[in-house]
Amino acid sequence: MQPTADAKHVAPATRQVPRPSHHFRQFDVMGAHVDGEATRFTVWAPNARSVCVAGSFNDWHGEPLQRIEDGSGLWHGRVEGARAGDFYKYRIQGAHGHWMDKADPYAFRCEHPPGTASQIWELDHAWGDREWMARRGERQAHTQPMSTYEVHLGSWQREEDGRMLNYRDIAVRLASHCRTMGFTHVELMPVAEHPFYGSWGYQTTGYFAPTSRYGTPQDLMVLVDTLHQHGIGVILDWVGSHFPSDPHALAQFDGTALYEHADPRLGFHPQWNSLIFNYGRYEVRDFLISNALFWLEKYHFDGLRVDAVASMLYLDFAREPGQWLPNQYGGNQNLEAVRFLQDLNSAVYAQFPDVHMIAEESTAWAGVSRPVHHGGLGFGMKWNMGWMNDTLRYVERPHFYRRWHGDDIRFSSVYAFNENFVLPLSHDEVVYGKGSLLCKQAGDEWQRFAGLRALYGYMWAHPGKKLLFMGGEFGQYQEWHHERTLDWHLWARPLHAGVARWVADLNAAYRRVPALHVNDFEHEGFQWLPVDAHEPQTVLAFVRRGAPGDALAVALVNMTPEPRHALRLGLPHAGTWHELLNSDAPFYGGSGMGNLGRVHADDAPLGGMPASATLTLPPLAALVLVDRPVDATIPGGEPHART
């Protein structure tokens, strides 16, 4: 948008700024935009008495902005001499006469923490990901494989002296690692600017600015661009649920509760000591929806994982009786937040139908990943937190007791297709004393590694897309901490290297065998199989089906350290079944038990199946059988699977 005034320093109050053609593209108008030898500033502060812009271009002396007299609450001005790279803040006299310096909510770049100034910046970049963007809709269809590597940029890798890497430095390393491991996507924990590094980015202050800890906005664009050019999608963690109360940011922005609710029973989050957005204000909804579209458009992200959706949906989330206000019907549902989420997803999919909108939602709210016109929230997918909690609780039990807790590991199949689920083993499960995924396993060292491989085999064969937090791919010993890098030296140890090989081959098989991904969200893609065993509760067996004509895939998982010899398994048909994957192979650190690459099924019915086979199921192991040979490589030449 171009200003209509050309007066020196500041546009007169009698001139009005053209409004954006679409209220969800506020980043085109709001904030700081370079205009020749000057910069246009626009900020929303409806209750302010006065607004100035102070910066490095005027020795931090306030240059007054003019209120736009149209009832919008906007202040605007064109400041000569303010150029790209200059720092600035809004100096606001609030509704009660108090002066305060505020960062620009729409700034494209922020000062490196602990600095809190905004920075005038332009978002030019010559993108090289045309091929990826042209085929993104095909690659990201729900029938395609999606195996996501979750990453915290500040602790994935660092310099030898502990210094953080630049986005550009991370780009090539991360792309190479994901190609080697076979992940289809990377999910970045929040990169929007945040003052407290220990919040991992979930306490956002600069909603339109990538954190300067790792470089410039263009450096982040290079990271996304590089991953795209290597065929890897990029999902961004996005926080629209709450924000910190830091005085330089959104809190009490014009001296009043502007972005947040004034009533702490609605506007304060007791669990996170943060403020909750007021979704009842259309200006706040437009701010957040504009922000979501901004990251997708300007940075080419392939989707957003929306954090803490449950805290948005429920008025009594993390509150005791008397600490919350019911809705107009007396219920605990936040109807304004529901409307916001529906508007958010509708707006995103209208403009970017080929991206993913993923909800991190931990309750049984119905229809999270169902269309808005069917009464749903409109997300494309939802994290399956129930599967994660039940599964991890199960694998932490001593092997002997697992026979009495089979429901924990099987219950997910009851609701697996109620939503479009992502199976997450995320950062939240390996911090704050919870231990790493490896250390959660029961038994001695060999059993823990075998159990971890079995867990991954079960996860990759289970219906749903996959997400694994960094370090899990090689069996990190220590739980994650944001102040240190991963223990990459563990790759030199055989058992850790074996886990990495297993994850790479699981990813390859997941991508290569349609039955393992085509029907991730459909009932017809999954069926339990009967087993004739002494303890059937600890043996998981199921078939995965793809489209008609696709090879069938059968998964078996032994959740105890006792090998199952002469195990009888019911199968959909007789004939030869090929042992595509076996986590007990020596190549992965296993004991070497197996079925010499194949199993023969006879026309001997078992448990409703027309055929059955007798086989060996190794200790704490996962097998994948297919009913026809599968090529040893997947498209692109990556290694596929080993038996």
C-alpha positions in Angstrom: 0.0 0.0 0.0 1.3 3.5 -0.9 0.5 6.5 1.3 -1.4 9.3 -0.3 0.6 12.0 1.5 4.0 13.2 0.5 4.7 15.7 3.2 8.1 15.7 4.9 8.4 13.5 8.0 4.8 12.7 8.7 1.6 12.4 6.7 -1.0 15.0 7.9 -3.9 13.8 9.9 -6.3 15.0 7.2 -4.9 12.4 4.8 -6.1 8.9 5.1 -4.1 5.7 4.5 -5.7 3.3 1.9 -7.0 0.3 3.8 -5.8 -3.2 2.8 -8.0 -4.9 0.2 -8.2 -8.0 2.4 -8.2 -7.8 6.2 -6.1 -11.0 6.5 -3.1 -9.3 4.7 -2.3 -6.8 7.4 1.4 -7.3 7.0 1.1 -5.4 3.7 0.1 -2.3 5.6 0.9 -2.5 9.2 4.4 -2.1 10.7 7.4 -0.5 8.9 7.6 -0.4 5.1 10.5 1.2 3.2 9.3 3.9 0.8 12.2 5.4 -1.1 14.3 7.4 1.2 11.7 7.1 4.0 9.7 4.5 5.8 6.0 4.3 6.4 4.9 3.3 9.9 1.4 2.1 10.9 0.4 0.8 14.3 -2.9 -0.1 16.0 -3.3 1.7 19.3 -6.9 2.8 19.6 -6.8 4.0 23.2 -3.5 5.8 23.0 -3.3 9.5 23.6 -0.2 10.0 21.5 2.1 7.7 19.4 5.6 8.5 18.2 8.3 6.5 16.5 11.8 6.7 17.9 14.8 5.0 16.4 18.4 5.1 15.4 17.5 7.3 12.5 16.4 10.2 14.8 18.7 9.6 17.8 15.7 8.0 19.6 13.8 11.2 19.7 10.1 10.5 19.1 8.7 11.5 15.7 4.9 11.9 16.1 2.5 9.7 14.1 -1.0 10.9 13.2 -4.2 9.2 14.2 -6.2 8.1 11.2 -9.7 9.5 11.8 -11.8 6.6 10.6 -12.4 4.8 13.9 -9.9 2.1 13.1 -7.5 3.0 15.9 -4.6 3.2 13.5 -1.7 5.7 13.7 0.4 6.4 10.7 3.3 8.4 9.5 6.0 8.6 6.8 9.4 9.3 8.3 12.2 10.6 6.2 15.7 9.1 6.7 14.4 5.9 8.2 15.9 3.1 6.1 16.3 -0.6 6.1 18.4 -1.8 8.9 17.5 1.0 11.3 16.2 0.1 14.8 13.0 1.6 16.2 10.3 1.5 18.8 6.9 3.0 19.2 6.8 5.5 22.0 3.2 5.4 23.2 1.3 7.6 25.7 -1.2 5.2 27.0 -4.9 5.7 27.8 -4.0 6.7 31.4 -1.2 9.1 30.4 1.7 6.7 31.1 4.5 6.7 28.4 6.0 3.4 27.3 8.3 2.1 24.5 6.8 -0.8 22.6 8.3 -3.1 19.9 6.3 -3.1 16.6 3.9 -6.1 16.6 4.4 -6.3 12.8 8.1 -5.9 12.7 9.9 -8.2 10.1 13.0 -8.3 12.2 13.9 -7.7 15.9 17.0 -6.8 17.7 19.1 -9.7 19.0 17.9 -10.6 22.5 18.2 -9.2 25.2 17.7 -6.2 23.0 14.0 -5.4 22.4 14.0 -2.9 19.5 12.3 -3.6 16.2 14.3 -3.3 12.9 13.2 -2.0 9.5 13.7 -4.8 7.1 12.8 -5.9 3.6 11.9 -9.5 2.7 13.4 -9.9 -0.7 14.8 -13.3 -1.7 15.4 -15.1 -4.9 13.7 -18.5 -4.3 15.0 -21.6 -5.9 12.3 -24.0 -4.9 10.0 -23.7 -7.9 9.9 -27.5 -8.5 8.9 -28.2 -4.9 6.2 -25.6 -4.8 4.8 -26.7 -8.1 4.4 -30.3 -6.8 3.6 -29.5 -3.2 0.0 -30.4 -3.5 0.8 -33.8 -4.9 3.6 -34.5 -2.3 1.5 -33.4 0.6 -1.7 -35.3 -0.2 -3.1 -37.3 2.7 -2.5 -40.4 0.8 1.3 -39.7 0.7 3.9 -40.7 3.3 4.7 -38.1 5.9 7.6 -38.8 8.3 8.6 -35.6 10.2 11.8 -34.8 12.0 11.1 -32.3 14.8 14.0 -29.9 15.4 15.0 -27.2 17.9 17.4 -25.1 15.9 19.4 -23.8 18.8 20.4 -27.2 20.1 20.3 -29.6 17.1 24.0 -28.8 16.3 26.3 -26.1 17.4 29.8 -24.9 16.8 32.6 -26.7 18.7 32.8 -23.7 21.1 29.1 -23.9 21.8 28.0 -21.0 19.6 24.7 -21.3 17.8 24.7 -21.9 14.1 23.3 -19.6 11.5 20.1 -20.7 9.6 22.3 -21.0 6.5 24.8 -23.2 8.3 22.1 -25.5 9.5 20.4 -25.7 6.1 22.8 -28.0 4.3 23.6 -30.1 7.4 19.9 -30.6 8.1 19.0 -31.3 4.5 21.7 -33.9 4.3 20.7 -35.6 7.5 17.1 -35.8 6.6 17.9 -37.2 3.2 20.1 -39.8 4.7 17.5 -40.8 7.3 14.6 -40.7 4.8 12.4 -38.1 6.6 9.9 -36.4 4.3 9.5 -33.2 6.5 11.1 -31.1 9.1 9.1 -29.5 11.8 10.8 -26.4 13.4 9.9 -25.5 16.9 8.9 -21.8 17.0 11.3 -19.5 15.2 9.3 -16.3 15.8 11.3 -13.9 18.1 11.1 -14.7 21.8 13.0 -12.9 24.6 13.5 -16.0 26.8 15.5 -18.7 25.1 14.4 -21.3 27.6 10.8 -21.0 26.4 11.9 -22.8 23.2 10.1 -20.2 21.2 6.6 -20.8 22.7 6.6 -17.4 24.4 6.4 -15.2 21.3 6.9 -11.5 21.2 7.9 -10.8 17.6 5.1 -12.5 15.7 6.3 -11.5 12.2 10.1 -11.7 12.9 12.2 -14.9 12.9 14.5 -14.9 15.9 17.8 -13.1 15.2 19.7 -15.6 17.3 20.3 -17.6 14.1 20.6 -14.8 11.5 18.4 -12.6 9.3 15.0 -13.3 7.7 16.8 -14.1 4.4 18.9 -16.7 6.2 15.8 -18.4 7.4 14.5 -18.3 3.8 17.7 -20.0 2.6 17.1 -22.8 5.2 13.5 -23.4 3.9 14.7 -23.0 0.3 17.5 -25.5 0.8 15.3 -28.1 2.4 12.8 -27.7 -0.5 15.5 -28.2 -3.1 16.3 -31.5 -1.4 12.7 -32.6 -1.5 12.0 -32.0 2.2 8.9 -30.1 3.4 9.0 -27.7 6.3 6.4 -27.3 9.0 6.5 -24.4 11.5 5.3 -24.5 15.1 2.9 -21.6 15.5 1.6 -20.1 18.8 -1.7 -18.4 18.6 -2.9 -19.4 22.1 -1.0 -17.1 24.4 1.8 -14.5 24.7 4.2 -13.4 27.4 3.6 -10.3 29.5 7.0 -8.6 28.7 6.4 -4.8 28.9 8.0 -4.1 25.5 5.6 -6.4 23.6 1.8 -6.9 23.2 0.8 -6.7 26.8 -1.3 -3.6 27.6 -0.1 -2.3 24.3 -1.9 1.1 24.4 -2.3 1.2 28.2 -5.3 -1.1 28.0 -5.9 -4.8 27.4 -5.8 -4.6 23.6 -4.6 -8.1 22.4 -5.6 -9.8 25.7 -8.7 -10.1 27.8 -8.9 -7.5 30.6 -10.5 -10.0 33.0 -7.8 -12.4 34.2 -10.3 -15.2 34.4 -10.3 -15.0 30.6 -7.0 -13.3 29.8 -4.4 -14.8 32.1 -3.0 -18.3 31.7 -2.1 -19.6 35.2 -0.1 -22.6 34.0 2.3 -20.7 31.7 2.1 -17.3 33.5 1.2 -15.7 30.2 -1.7 -13.7 28.6 -4.5 -15.1 26.4 -5.5 -13.5 23.2 -9.0 -12.0 23.1 -10.5 -13.9 20.2 -13.7 -11.8 20.5 -12.0 -8.8 18.9 -11.9 -9.0 15.1 -8.7 -7.0 15.1 -7.0 -9.7 17.2 -8.3 -12.5 14.9 -7.1 -10.6 11.9 -3.7 -10.1 13.4 -3.3 -13.8 14.1 -4.7 -15.0 10.8 -2.6 -12.5 8.9 0.4 -13.8 10.8 -0.3 -17.4 9.8 -0.6 -16.4 6.1 2.5 -14.3 6.4 4.7 -17.3 7.3 3.2 -19.5 4.6 3.6 -16.8 1.9 6.8 -15.0 2.7 8.8 -18.0 4.0 7.2 -20.8 1.9 6.5 -22.9 4.9 4.5 -26.0 4.0 2.2 -26.0 7.0 1.7 -24.8 10.6 1.5 -27.0 13.7 -0.8 -24.9 16.0 0.4 -25.2 19.6 -1.8 -25.7 22.6 -5.1 -25.9 20.9 -6.8 -27.5 23.9 -5.9 -24.4 26.0 -7.8 -22.3 23.5 -10.9 -24.5 23.3 -11.7 -24.7 27.0 -12.4 -21.8 29.3 -11.5 -23.8 32.3 -8.2 -25.2 31.0 -5.7 -25.4 33.9 -8.1 -23.5 36.1 -9.7 -24.3 39.4 -13.4 -23.8 40.1 -14.1 -20.1 40.4 -11.1 -19.1 38.3 -12.9 -19.1 35.0 -16.1 -17.7 33.3 -18.5 -19.9 31.5 -19.7 -19.0 28.0 -23.1 -17.6 27.2 -24.7 -21.0 27.5 -23.1 -21.9 30.8 -20.5 -24.2 29.2 -16.7 -24.4 29.4 -16.2 -24.2 25.6 -14.5 -21.0 24.4 -16.9 -20.2 21.5 -14.9 -17.2 20.3 -11.7 -19.4 20.1 -13.7 -22.0 18.1 -14.8 -19.4 15.6 -11.2 -18.1 15.4 -9.8 -21.5 14.6 -12.5 -22.2 12.0 -11.7 -18.8 10.4 -8.0 -19.4 10.6 -8.2 -22.8 8.9 -10.7 -21.6 6.3 -8.5 -18.6 5.4 -5.3 -20.7 5.2 -6.8 -23.4 3.0 -8.5 -20.9 0.8 -5.2 -19.3 0.0 -2.9 -22.3 0.3 -4.8 -25.5 -0.3 -1.6 -27.5 -0.6 -0.3 -26.9 3.0 -0.9 -28.7 6.3 -2.7 -27.2 9.3 -2.0 -29.5 12.2 -3.5 -29.2 15.7 -1.6 -30.1 18.9 -4.8 -30.9 20.8 -4.8 -33.2 23.8 -8.5 -33.8 24.5 -11.4 -35.7 22.9 -12.9 -32.6 21.3 -14.8 -33.9 18.3 -14.0 -32.9 14.7 -10.7 -31.2 15.1 -9.6 -32.4 11.7 -13.0 -32.3 10.1 -14.1 -29.6 7.6 -15.7 -26.4 9.0 -18.8 -26.9 6.9 -19.3 -30.2 8.6 -19.0 -28.6 12.1 -15.3 -29.3 12.6 -12.5 -27.0 13.4 -11.1 -27.3 9.9 -7.6 -28.6 10.7 -6.0 -31.1 8.2 -4.5 -33.3 10.9 -4.3 -33.6 14.7 -1.5 -34.9 16.9 -2.6 -38.2 18.5 -1.6 -37.4 22.1 -3.6 -40.4 23.4 -1.6 -42.8 21.4 1.6 -41.2 22.6 0.7 -41.3 26.3 -0.7 -44.8 26.2 2.2 -46.2 24.2 5.0 -44.6 26.3 3.3 -45.6 29.6 3.2 -49.2 28.2 6.9 -49.3 27.1 8.0 -48.0 30.5 6.4 -51.0 32.3 8.6 -54.0 33.1 8.3 -56.7 30.5 6.7 -59.2 33.0 3.7 -56.8 33.7 2.9 -56.0 30.1 0.7 -59.0 29.7 -1.9 -57.3 32.0 -1.8 -54.0 30.2 -2.5 -54.9 26.6 -5.3 -52.4 26.4 -2.8 -49.5 26.7 -1.0 -50.5 23.5 -4.1 -51.6 21.6 -6.6 -49.0 22.6 -5.5 -46.5 19.9 -7.1 -48.7 17.2 -10.6 -48.0 18.6 -10.3 -44.3 17.7 -7.5 -44.3 15.1 -9.8 -43.0 12.3 -11.9 -40.5 14.3 -9.4 -37.9 13.2 -6.6 -37.5 10.7 -3.9 -38.4 13.2 -0.1 -37.7 13.4 1.7 -40.1 15.8 4.1 -37.9 17.8 7.1 -38.8 19.9 7.8 -35.1 20.5 10.1 -32.9 22.5 7.7 -32.7 25.4 8.3 -36.4 26.2 12.1 -36.2 26.6 12.5 -33.2 29.0 12.1 -32.2 32.7 13.1 -35.6 34.1 11.0 -37.7 31.8 14.2 -39.3 30.3 15.0 -40.0 26.7 13.0 -42.5 24.6 15.9 -45.0 25.0 16.0 -44.7 28.8 12.2 -45.1 29.1 12.6 -48.7 27.9 12.6 -51.5 30.4 15.4 -54.0 30.9 19.2 -54.1 30.4 21.1 -52.1 27.8 20.5 -54.6 25.0 16.8 -54.9 25.8 16.4 -51.1 25.9 17.8 -50.7 22.4 15.7 -53.7 21.2 12.7 -52.2 22.8 13.3 -48.8 21.2 13.6 -50.5 17.8 10.4 -52.4 18.5 8.6 -49.2 19.5 9.6 -47.5 16.2 8.6 -50.5 14.2 5.2 -50.5 15.8 4.9 -46.7 15.3 5.8 -46.7 11.6 3.4 -49.6 10.9 0.5 -48.1 12.8 -2.0 -45.9 10.9 -1.1 -42.2 11.0 1.6 -39.9 9.9 4.9 -40.0 11.9 6.8 -37.4 14.0 10.1 -38.0 15.9 12.0 -35.5 17.9 15.7 -35.0 17.1 18.0 -37.4 18.9 15.4 -40.2 18.9 16.7 -41.3 15.5 20.0 -42.6 17.1 18.9 -43.4 20.6 20.0 -40.3 22.5 20.9 -41.3 26.1 20.4 -37.9 27.8 17.1 -36.2 27.8 17.0 -33.1 25.7 18.1 -29.7 27.0 18.0 -26.6 24.9 21.4 -25.4 26.2 23.4 -28.2 24.7 23.7 -29.9 21.4 22.7 -33.5 20.7 25.2 -36.3 21.5 26.3 -36.9 17.9 29.4 -38.9 19.1 27.0 -41.7 19.9 26.8 -42.6 16.2 30.2 -44.2 16.6 28.7 -46.8 18.9 27.2 -49.9 17.2 23.9 -50.0 19.1 23.2 -46.3 18.4 24.2 -46.6 14.8 21.9 -49.7 14.5 18.9 -47.6 15.7 19.7 -45.0 13.1 19.9 -47.6 10.4 16.6 -49.0 11.6 14.9 -45.6 11.4 16.3 -45.0 8.0 15.0 -48.3 6.7 11.6 -47.8 8.3 11.3 -44.4 6.6 12.3 -46.0 3.3 9.8 -48.8 3.7 7.1 -46.4 4.7 7.7 -44.4 1.6 8.1 -47.3 -0.7 5.1 -49.6 0.4 1.8 -47.9 -0.3 0.0 -50.1 2.2 1.9 -48.3 5.0 0.7 -44.8 4.1 -2.1 -44.6 1.5 -4.9 -45.3 4.0 -3.4 -43.8 7.1 -6.7 -42.1 7.8 -9.1 -44.8 6.5 -10.7 -47.7 8.4 -10.1 -50.1 5.5 -6.3 -49.6 5.8 -6.1 -51.5 9.1 -7.1 -54.8 10.7 -5.9 -56.8 13.7 -4.7 -60.3 12.9 -5.2 -63.4 15.2 -2.2 -65.1 16.7 -2.0 -68.5 18.5 0.4 -67.8 21.3 1.0 -68.5 24.9 0.7 -64.8 25.7 -1.1 -63.1 22.8 -1.5 -59.9 24.8 2.1 -59.0 24.3 2.2 -59.9 20.6 0.8 -57.3 18.2 -0.2 -58.4 14.7 -2.1 -56.4 12.1 -2.4 -55.9 8.4 -2.1 -52.6 6.5 -3.9 -52.2 3.1 -3.4 -49.6 0.4 -5.3 -49.1 -2.8 -6.8 -52.1 -4.6 -3.9 -54.0 -6.2 -1.3 -52.8 -3.8 0.8 -55.3 -1.8 -0.4 -56.1 1.7 1.9 -55.3 4.6 1.7 -57.3 7.9 3.3 -56.0 11.1 4.2 -58.2 14.1 5.7 -56.8 17.3 6.9 -58.8 20.3 6.7 -56.7 23.4 8.7 -59.1 25.6 12.3 -60.3 25.6 11.1 -63.9 25.0 11.4 -65.1 21.4 8.2 -66.7 20.0 9.1 -69.8 18.1 6.5 -71.6 16.1 4.1 -68.7 16.4 1.0 -69.2 14.4 -0.4 -66.1 12.6 -3.7 -65.7 10.8 -3.2 -64.1 7.3 -5.5 -62.7 4.6 -4.4 -65.3 2.1 -2.1 -68.3 1.5 1.3 -68.1 -0.3 4.7 -66.7 0.3 5.1 -63.6 2.6 8.4 -61.8 2.3 10.2 -60.6 5.5 10.8 -57.0 4.4 12.0 -55.7 7.8 13.3 -57.3 10.9 14.5 -55.1 13.8 16.4 -58.1 15.3 18.8 -58.3 12.4 22.5 -57.9 13.4 22.7 -54.9 11.1 20.5 -53.0 13.6 22.1 -54.5 16.7 19.8 -57.4 17.1 20.4 -61.1 17.9 19.9 -62.3 14.4 16.7 -64.4 14.7 14.2 -64.4 11.9 12.6 -66.4 9.1 15.3 -66.5 6.5 13.6 -63.8 4.5 10.2 -65.4 4.0 7.2 -67.2 5.5 4.8 -69.6 3.8 1.1 -69.5 4.6 -1.2 -72.4 4.1 -5.0 -72.6 3.6 -5.5 -73.3 7.3 -8.0 -70.8 8.8 -7.2 -69.1 12.1 -9.4 -66.6 14.0 -11.5 -65.7 11.0 -8.6 -65.4 8.6 -8.6 -67.9 5.7 -4.9 -68.8 6.0 -2.2 -69.0 8.5 1.6 -69.4 8.8 4.0 -70.5 11.4 7.0 -68.3 12.1 9.6 -67.0 14.5 9.1 -63.7 16.2 12.4 -62.5 17.8 12.6 -60.9 21.2 11.5 -57.3 21.6 11.3 -57.1 17.8 9.2 -55.8 15.0 8.7 -57.6 11.7 7.1 -56.3 8.5 5.9 -58.9 6.0 4.7 -58.2 2.5 2.8 -60.5 0.1 5.1 -59.8 -2.9 8.7 -58.8 -3.3 9.5 -55.1 -2.9 12.3 -53.3 -4.7 15.4 -52.7 -2.6 15.5 -49.0 -3.4 13.0 -46.2 -3.3 12.7 -43.5 -5.9 15.8 -41.3 -5.6 18.1 -44.2 -4.8 17.9 -44.3 -1.0 18.5 -47.7 0.6 15.2 -49.4 1.3 15.2 -52.3 3.8 17.3 -55.1 5.2 16.2 -58.4 6.6 
